[in-house]
Amino acid sequence: MSAFRMHGRGHLNGPVVVLGAGLLGTSIGLGLRGRGVAVFLSDPSPTNQAVAVDIGAGLPLARLDGEQPELVVVAAPPDVTADVVAKALQDYPDAVVVDIASVKAGILADLRGRGADLGRYVGTHPMAGREKSGPVAARGELFTSMPWVVCPAEETLPESLQVARALAVDLGAVVSEFAADEHDEAVALVSHLPQVMSSLVASRLQGTPLHALSLAGNGLRDVTRIAASDPTLWVQILGANADKVVAILHGVREDLNRLIATLEAPTAPGARLDLAQLISEGNAGQARIPGKHGGPPQAYSWLTVLVDDTPGQIAKLLTEIGEIGVNVEDLRLDHSSGQNVGMVEISVLPNKHDLLIEALNDRGWRVLQ
């Protein structure tokens, strides 16, 4: 393999070939182009490729004109990723090849079975996305501060891993290193299970009378937000990681059976205690989710401010909170049913809670605790 063309700080020099001009592939192209890296794009859909080129994510692959790329990024659907990676390793014998599919172990096993050059291959997974798809939805800053997992094989050369890491760093991501199986087990729990549960809950809403759905609040919206995901993509993801997801679903089934049995006799001895324990177990699990900036979980205090549903009110509120000297840790928006008023739910550090309420009241804001 030829020498790797890396800056001293480990950034990519390019050129970079991106195979797949969907949301992620085009976002990678935009991000790298923003750093001045030459990017060449290809997609089975001429329309996707043309759109990606038009918005500045790179040039058509044909323009590479025989030059050997430093890196090839395979941004193909999971069910064809191994095929595209294997061909890229053959077509570009001096390049590192990475893929960005959301499941890793099966792809690695497939490539190993084909006798592919795993020294130049690194499986990766950027944990970023949007509710929209396609190149039109791409953003060069999509990966900023988001996790990007690299999953080197035993055969992966250190130089190849360095290039894969450089890709993530250049795009502003936070790099983590996992073994392929370890990655698949992790995403089955933190990504694939939430999708399944969200879709199952949302499916219960089919045929529900609209007057009943009018009572929906943030709880239902939060739980079902990701149920709007692309079915075709998730068929591939869940199929590729089925064994890991099934193992977790068995545990969920045990919990559901336990809950059903308790609710079938809610006044039986011990029933209320069992319900309290089940909810408490959820509290304990939720409290383990990393907090702001990936730090340790931290308890915040919440307050709700009523704002007129008119332009500029939320911006004015946030400006005044800044003037008061309080940092907003999180923010959620909701609307009051039947009234022309919005509700801004704000979380702050507990020691700032009372101070903020008093200051906002003094400024004329309507604050609910």
Order of alpha helices (4+ residues) and beta strands (2+ residues): beta-alpha-beta-alpha-beta-beta-alpha-beta-alpha-beta-beta-alpha-beta-alpha-alpha-alpha-alpha-alpha-alpha-alpha-beta-alpha-beta-beta-alpha-beta
